Amino acid sequence: MSLNTDVLQKKFGKNIIFKENLSKYSWFNLGGPADIFFRPEDKTQLISFLKDIKDNNLKTYILGAGSNTLIRDLGVKGLVIKLGSKFSGIKLLGEDKIEVGAAELDKKVSEFAKNNNISNLEFLSCIPGSIGGAIKMNSGCYGSNISDVLLSINVIDHKGEEKQIKSSNIQFYYRGSDLPENYIILSAILKGTISSKDLISKKQEDLIQRKKNSQPSQIKTGGSTFKNNNKKKAWMLIKESGCDKFSVGDAKISEKHCNFFINSGKAKATDVEKLINKVQKEVKIKTGINLELEIKIIGDAK
Ligand SMILES: Cc1cc2nc3c(=O)[nH]c(=O)nc-3n(C[C@H](O)[C@H](O)[C@H](O)COP(=O)(O)OP(=O)(O)OC[C@H]3O[C@@H](n4cnc5c(N)ncnc54)[C@H](O)[C@@H]3O)c2cc1C
């Protein structure tokens, strides 16, 4: 790396860490170190940092809450950016619109909407990630996706240039979007509909209960490992192919929901990845269907 790490350390202090272990930033609790881990204090610092490193061609990953990401054991030979607390926060913009920082947790956004009588954001109470991650992934559940309530986003590219993009100019699809990899989402404007707090509360509780009944909680996982196929749900394909009891080391499949893969103790990211490949291979053999990954795998394989 031709970067002058001393200069960066001096300029960005505690916000930049070299060889930071990433396992604590992922729900799987797995992953090796990042060459550079940067947690910007605020937008000004982020822009300044991006300008300083722009000629170094660093492989760059953005991490939200890490609830959809498996980080490999060898870590990331490059840069990982995780937005800090200054990138969270929620503000009411008129009756039914809110502005949200990208690092804000979906659950808090749902609570804020409820407390302000804004409906249609109840589903966010079931998703454990951040708003930035939800937008990138077009996250959703029970018939609602974030793209349904998104008006616009503010992003910054890796050269440090900021722009606003209307939701109508983003192509959203099932668990994804065409947002370029080098865009860092800074904030978003969401729009719901006015309702009563009681009705919103009831809808939110129903969804949370449905989720509790069908999916495991308090486990080290990335949520749904594979996307649902348009013919059949991924968990059905896994079960019907006889893979639901597969394991590799401590990488196991949840008994409650067989599309949830778990680090049940001392698994390595390699074990989880091997388990993913094993299931994918078997489902292909048994059904002819290629299961497509929903979780993101980042980092270096060798
Ligand atoms: C128990 C459990 C239940 C889950 N249930 C659901 C569910 O019901 N529905 C659902 O859709 N998902 C679900 N998920 C998956 C996950 O919570 C969502 O995909 C979530 O939106 C990811 O957000 P995150 O902040 O954790 O993203 P991360 O895992 O940190 O990142 C995911 C992707 O988003 C990108 N990203 C994150 N922040 C930014 C940013 N600021 N700018 C640009 N890109 C960014 C990352 O680069 C990466 O590509 C579940 C996961 C778990 C662990």
The ligand as an SDF file (V2000), in Angstrom:
LIG
                    3D

 53 58  0  0  0  0  0  0  0  0999 V2000
  -32.2160  -11.8530   12.3970 C   0  0  0  0  0  0  0  0  0  0  0  0
  -32.2680  -11.1730   11.0540 C   0  0  0  0  0  0  0  0  0  0  0  0
  -33.4880  -10.9330   10.4330 C   0  0  0  0  0  0  0  0  0  0  0  0
  -33.5460  -10.3110    9.1800 C   0  0  0  0  0  0  0  0  0  0  0  0
  -34.7710  -10.0880    8.5970 N   0  0  0  0  0  0  0  0  0  0  0  0
  -34.8380   -9.4480    7.4190 C   0  0  0  0  0  0  0  0  0  0  0  0
  -36.0990   -9.1760    6.7930 C   0  0  0  0  0  0  0  0  0  0  0  0
  -37.1600   -9.4830    7.3230 O   0  0  0  0  0  0  0  0  0  0  0  0
  -36.0930   -8.5580    5.5960 N   0  0  0  0  0  0  0  0  0  0  0  0
  -34.9510   -8.1780    4.9810 C   0  0  0  0  0  0  0  0  0  0  0  0
  -35.0070   -7.6090    3.8830 O   0  0  0  0  0  0  0  0  0  0  0  0
  -33.7430   -8.4160    5.5410 N   0  0  0  0  0  0  0  0  0  0  0  0
  -33.6660   -9.0300    6.7370 C   0  0  0  0  0  0  0  0  0  0  0  0
  -32.4310   -9.2710    7.2980 N   0  0  0  0  0  0  0  0  0  0  0  0
  -31.2000   -8.8930    6.5960 C   0  0  0  0  0  0  0  0  0  0  0  0
  -30.6710   -7.4860    6.9660 C   0  0  0  0  0  0  0  0  0  0  0  0
  -31.1150   -7.0990    8.2550 O   0  0  0  0  0  0  0  0  0  0  0  0
  -31.1060   -6.4270    5.9490 C   0  0  0  0  0  0  0  0  0  0  0  0
  -30.6030   -6.7140    4.6800 O   0  0  0  0  0  0  0  0  0  0  0  0
  -30.6110   -5.0250    6.3830 C   0  0  0  0  0  0  0  0  0  0  0  0
  -31.3180   -4.0350    5.6790 O   0  0  0  0  0  0  0  0  0  0  0  0
  -29.1290   -4.8370    6.1680 C   0  0  0  0  0  0  0  0  0  0  0  0
  -28.7610   -3.6230    6.7870 O   0  0  0  0  0  0  0  0  0  0  0  0
  -27.3170   -3.4550    7.4580 P   0  0  0  0  0  0  0  0  0  0  0  0
  -27.1870   -2.0360    7.8670 O   0  0  0  0  0  0  0  0  0  0  0  0
  -27.1030   -4.4640    8.5050 O   0  0  0  0  0  0  0  0  0  0  0  0
  -26.4110   -3.7520    6.1750 O   0  0  0  0  0  0  0  0  0  0  0  0
  -24.9890   -4.4490    6.0730 P   0  0  0  0  0  0  0  0  0  0  0  0
  -25.0890   -5.9020    6.3040 O   0  0  0  0  0  0  0  0  0  0  0  0
  -23.9830   -3.7080    6.8950 O   0  0  0  0  0  0  0  0  0  0  0  0
  -24.7110   -4.1750    4.5130 O   0  0  0  0  0  0  0  0  0  0  0  0
  -25.5630   -4.7190    3.5350 C   0  0  0  0  0  0  0  0  0  0  0  0
  -25.2950   -4.0140    2.2020 C   0  0  0  0  0  0  0  0  0  0  0  0
  -25.6690   -2.6430    2.3120 O   0  0  0  0  0  0  0  0  0  0  0  0
  -24.5660   -1.8190    1.9800 C   0  0  0  0  0  0  0  0  0  0  0  0
  -24.6430   -0.6060    2.8290 N   0  0  0  0  0  0  0  0  0  0  0  0
  -24.8600   -0.5320    4.1680 C   0  0  0  0  0  0  0  0  0  0  0  0
  -24.8890    0.7580    4.5620 N   0  0  0  0  0  0  0  0  0  0  0  0
  -24.6630    1.5100    3.4520 C   0  0  0  0  0  0  0  0  0  0  0  0
  -24.5490    2.9110    3.1950 C   0  0  0  0  0  0  0  0  0  0  0  0
  -24.6660    3.8350    4.1630 N   0  0  0  0  0  0  0  0  0  0  0  0
  -24.3100    3.3040    1.9160 N   0  0  0  0  0  0  0  0  0  0  0  0
  -24.1760    2.3960    0.9150 C   0  0  0  0  0  0  0  0  0  0  0  0
  -24.2660    1.0730    1.0810 N   0  0  0  0  0  0  0  0  0  0  0  0
  -24.5040    0.6360    2.3430 C   0  0  0  0  0  0  0  0  0  0  0  0
  -23.3310   -2.6500    2.2630 C   0  0  0  0  0  0  0  0  0  0  0  0
  -22.2270   -2.1820    1.5220 O   0  0  0  0  0  0  0  0  0  0  0  0
  -23.8150   -4.0210    1.8130 C   0  0  0  0  0  0  0  0  0  0  0  0
  -23.7360   -4.1170    0.4130 O   0  0  0  0  0  0  0  0  0  0  0  0
  -32.3500   -9.9080    8.5420 C   0  0  0  0  0  0  0  0  0  0  0  0
  -31.1170  -10.1310    9.1810 C   0  0  0  0  0  0  0  0  0  0  0  0
  -31.0760  -10.7400   10.4240 C   0  0  0  0  0  0  0  0  0  0  0  0
  -29.7320  -10.9310   11.0840 C   0  0  0  0  0  0  0  0  0  0  0  0
  1  2  1  0
  2  3  1  0
  2 52  2  0
  3  4  2  0
  4  5  1  0
  4 50  1  0
  5  6  2  0
  6  7  1  0
  6 13  1  0
  7  8  2  0
  7  9  1  0
  9 10  1  0
 10 11  2  0
 10 12  1  0
 12 13  2  0
 13 14  1  0
 14 15  1  0
 14 50  1  0
 15 16  1  0
 16 17  1  0
 16 18  1  0
 18 19  1  0
 18 20  1  0
 20 21  1  0
 20 22  1  0
 22 23  1  0
 23 24  1  0
 24 25  2  0
 24 26  1  0
 24 27  1  0
 27 28  1  0
 28 29  2  0
 28 30  1  0
 28 31  1  0
 31 32  1  0
 32 33  1  0
 33 34  1  0
 33 48  1  0
 34 35  1  0
 35 36  1  0
 35 46  1  0
 36 37  1  0
 36 45  1  0
 37 38  2  0
 38 39  1  0
 39 40  1  0
 39 45  2  0
 40 41  1  0
 40 42  2  0
 42 43  1  0
 43 44  2  0
 44 45  1  0
 46 47  1  0
 46 48  1  0
 48 49  1  0
 50 51  2  0
 51 52  1  0
 52 53  1  0
M  END
$$$$
